[in-house]
Amino acid sequence: RVSAVAGEPGNTNVCYVGAASGGVWKSVDGGFNWRPTFDSEPAQSIGSIAVAPSDPNIVWVGTGEAFIRSNVSIGNGVYKSIDAGRTWTHMGLEQSGRVGRIVIDPRSPDVVLAAALGHGYGPQQERGVYRTADGGKTWDRVLFVDENTGAADLAMDPNNPRVVFAGMWTIDIKTWGRTSGGLGSGVFVSRDGGLTWRRLSRGLPPPPLGKIAVSVAQSNSNRVYALIET
């Protein structure tokens, strides 16, 4: 099962896919042939892949599938490649559980935001949106709602990377069932590149809400979409 897809900006022949429990695969001929690039790493559940718009040699992978149900594997943080996926370096966020989205500032490949959903099996502090400005050497948790709510999705305005949207999700899963939704879920926006955030409510359904996906139209930054479980 494929859980993440990313292409190289400006080169339609190069693409990466992440499997729910089978690592990262790369194609350089438009998808006709594939080779595994992540087999030597200890986490094989992939939640997200991102290629730096300013340098296609820089590829980020967030481990832990975020399409959460009773039988999905968690990850052990985020990885970075500076040679287009040939080798990988673990860059922290070990307890993030599931990183369902990574976005990279197109102006600087060192500025990266990661959506940490958490393991989802109970209360946990290592949830929310994390940001690095030094290529992953250090991370700051810039958006945290509560110990039961993680970041399900991120979307950066392609025309203004200072504007970022986040979908936050209150989720608790047990072997006997899943509780999706709560007062912590919501749509948040940052207008300073992810440093500070505020919750949006106007025009949105009232809480409690469940999982939320967000996206910004490339052709019109005023057009923002939120797919909301209510």
Disulfide bonds with the S-S distance in Angstrom:
none
